[in-house]
């Protein structure tokens, strides 16, 4: 897919600019094609666009110094974490300098009594939870990929635990941000609530690096539950699986995770992750709490599932069994792609009120049944969010056109149900038209905010909306 920019948008770096960058970070500057390609490619179907150079930073002060150089020379700047985003969110469509924050990977403070911690933007979520485990704490936001915390904040990520623990919007207490004029600002303190002025923390969360570069994040933590139990349950129909989710949520069962996989996705996961589950619509559950509380949740959901055509609950009580199960879920995208060698992925991301979830998924399944392009359904249905994963032949333009049309139908259906075009992946390059359909004149207000904070339009240009 061609990114929404034209060649005249890209200008060569000014003479001497890279020498000025080296004066700040020394030899931590990459200009070779391989490193630039790594920072200009996407996990999905977007064409690569290479930055002119990649700077590997180790401190907030280095980020601020580089930003000041970019502003003075009018060079576009894009912040980069792990590169796991799915909507071309960090594709440098105007070239310029990509600032890679992966070496800013220090856990700066953990405050067990307050259930919070402060980390640099390059810390990976798995790294953080490994560090916290001995203190009986964990960070619950789990988008699947081992993303950086800074990237997760920038895209307002969520994932498998969102139904109980919320998204990055709820998880972040405060940010340290470098603004487009090179200042370093702190958006809030560690207090659990505040009415002090504009909520700059939430403004930066989900802004995809268009308003500032996040360098430090203060996060809410949670105690590791006394008991954790996971279960797999197959269903006769996708409708029955979705109805089980909706009814469980509506009666207030505090399930930690509820994931749905259709029959095609189960087949792909079995083959890719060496599993042997029935290839039918399936729910993956995880329950957190005390032993007695978990058992009560289990019995309630088991009864609901039985009324909706659910089969036997297959349990995973041991940590290694649960890890294998959720690893297979997290690898669902790669499993779907492996069913069609050479394919590229195109992933949808709609989210609807749960009362409309069954209708939305069943109608989407009917659309897919009329298409010859391989596709699977997988999602965090406890909060109304599901994905269609298309495996597209990149050498077949007619397939790209067909998937684009299917995607438009899926988004239009979700918006008609008062849903959203993106539950967790962000707008990036791929959903800008849909943002206008979803929010209308509110996008003009976003443009005013962008122009006020980044008047030269240098921070991750071309993302979310066109100026």
Secondary structure, DSSP 8 states (H G I E B T S, - for coil): ---S--GGG-----TTHHHHHHHHHTT-EE-SHHHHHHTT--SSSS-----SEEEE--SHHHHHHHHHHHHHHT--EEEESSS--SSSTT--TT--EEEE-TT---EEEEEGGGTEEEEETT-BHHHHHHHHGGGTEE-----SS--BHHHHHHTT---TTHHHH--HHHHEEEEEEEETTS-EEE---S-S---SSS-HHHHHTTSTTSSEEEEEEEEE-EE--SEEEEEEEEES-HHHHHHHHHHHHHTT---SEEEEE-HHHHHHHHHHHT----SS-EEEEEEEE-HHHHHHHHHHHHHHHHHTTEEEEEEE-SHHHHHHHHHHHHTHHHHHHHTSTTEEEEE---B--GGGHHHHHHHHHHHHHT--S-EEEEEEGGGTEEEEEEEEETT-HHHHHHHHHHHHHHHHHHHHTT-BS-SSS--TTTTHHHHHHHHTTHHHHHHHHHHHH-TT--BSTTSSS--
